[in-house]
Amino acid sequence: MIDFKLLIDGVERAGSNDVWDEVTDPATEEVIGRVAHATKDDLDLAMNTALRGLAEWSATSPWDRGVIMKRAADILRTRQDAFAADLTREMGKPLPEAVAEVLRSADFLEWGGEQARRINGVLMQGRDVDHRIAIETHPVGVVAAFTPWNFPMAQAAKKFAGALGAGCSIICKPSEETPGSVLNLCRALLEAGVPPAAVGVVYGVPADISSYMIPAPQIAKITFTGSIPVGKLLAAEAGRAMKPVTMELGGHAPVIICNDTDAQALADFLVVKKYANAGQICMSPTRFFVEADVYEKFVTRFAQKAEALRVGAGTDAQTQVGPLLNSRRLSAISDLVEDARARGARVLTGGQRVGNTGNFYAPTVLADVDAEARVMREEPFGPIAAIQPFTDEAEMLNAANGLEFGLSAYLFTCDANRQRRLTDALKYGTVGVNDVPAHMPEIPLGGWKESGYGTEGGQSILAPFQKTKFVSLR
């Protein structure tokens, strides 16, 4: 049993009201620990501490910030196995995927530190010989970060990387269902030399924490990764307080498969991408539009490969697909499948829970899915592939672009003209052409439409956490 405590000023402590929630292992449904709840007094302490941390950390030179963040990245790499085991225990993903997440988190920290060393301003000649104009960048202030459970370390790491690289202090509110990975991340940062007051972690009732922290005068910036409905609520709260926000929200990625591809080889490739993290990825391929000429060949091979995937606990070396996070996800996935089945979809494989213990759901392939089925309109966030044939490219594009989601889309064709035409037509922040890319530190990720605004990562990873000052010099 582990106590996951609040982290304030470098000290892990219980909430002042001594209220806790249980934390369970999604593979066994056993209680593995408890997570503390923060009171308003705890949040005030965390925010006031972060103000002090802002003063100390922003006074650290960008070069030294880079040194410290590189050191933290190396600590993550050194402890990758232990941190990955903790991540798998609380979230469920297979250990190799957890190790990859820890290493990607390290890459984010290192990238943010490297970009800190490139912070610069612009000096311009004014309109007369005695006039100079300086454009400076400064840390935006104390950052409130709200992070999800599906990548509990990496989603936090990219926010810490941008905020700390820019010279901000940061308070993170992770998911209470996966509380330990962010603590491990912060432990590495503190050991590396980040001032204790510059990083904090709080837990509690999500709506209570966000509604109290977002309008608080100590908070200057909000960054959130999660669902569209919650993102809209947080953005509205931030708008009332005139606080800048970065929103990376849900996705429902279309996958367009054209008739000039090797359908069987492509099915082998896409099965791996579809069922990674049990499909609990906002960029997961979900809505498959397959040209009629290769449709049956694709769905047959895809279903065969999906059925062969081994489902089990993430700690089992043979596991390829781990559990869903909780029983709520099991029910949600089951409801989507039954709705599609009732509307005439063929369930080629899966479509049911696996076992009676743990939150396991079989990798599921739905063919001939009706356009009005819920799974074609709602983000499934689970191990479901919904597949339709198409013959008319324009109609297919209308369907692919027809939802409020705009995070990622994927296109498979060897025709260069078709690649260009469809890439231009897809209304998404990320388009993979013959690829399903992951979000790496060097790439800016952001959604179009209701999938959010602003980007995180890439050359401008610090930009969301900076503000601009114009200085006129005479």
Sequence and secondary structure as in RCSB ss.txt:
>XXXX:A:sequence
MIDFKLLIDGVERAGSNDVWDEVTDPATEEVIGRVAHATKDDLDLAMNTALRGLAEWSATSPWDRGVIMKRAADI
LRTRQDAFAADLTREMGKPLPEAVAEVLRSADFLEWGGEQARRINGVLMQGRDVDHRIAIETHPVGVVAAFTPWN
FPMAQAAKKFAGALGAGCSIICKPSEETPGSVLNLCRALLEAGVPPAAVGVVYGVPADISSYMIPAPQIAKITFT
GSIPVGKLLAAEAGRAMKPVTMELGGHAPVIICNDTDAQALADFLVVKKYANAGQICMSPTRFFVEADVYEKFVT
RFAQKAEALRVGAGTDAQTQVGPLLNSRRLSAISDLVEDARARGARVLTGGQRVGNTGNFYAPTVLADVDAEARV
MREEPFGPIAAIQPFTDEAEMLNAANGLEFGLSAYLFTCDANRQRRLTDALKYGTVGVNDVPAHMPEIPLGGWKE
SGYGTEGGQSILAPFQKTKFVSLR
>XXXX:A:secstr
 EEE EEETTEEE  TT  EEEEE TTT  EEEEEE   HHHHHHHHHHHHHHHHHHHTS HHHHHHHHHHHHHH
HHHTHHHHHHHHHHHH   HHHHHHHHHHHHHHHHHHHHHHTT   EEEE SSTT EEEEEEEE  EEEEE  SS
STTHHHHHHHHHHHHHT  EEEE  TTS HHHHHHHHHHHHHT  GGGEEE  S HHHHHHHHTT TTEEEEEEE
S HHHHHHHHHHHHHTT  EEEE    EEEEE TTS HHHHHHHHHHHHHGGGG  TT EEEEEEEGGGHHHHHH
HHHHHHHHS B  TTSTT SB   SSHHHHHHHHHHHHHHHHTT EEEE  SB SSSSS B  EEEES  TTSGG
GTS   SSEEEEEEES HHHHHHHHH SS  SEEEEE S HHHHHHHHHH   SEEEES      TTS B  SGG
GEES BSSTTTTGGGEEEEEEEE 
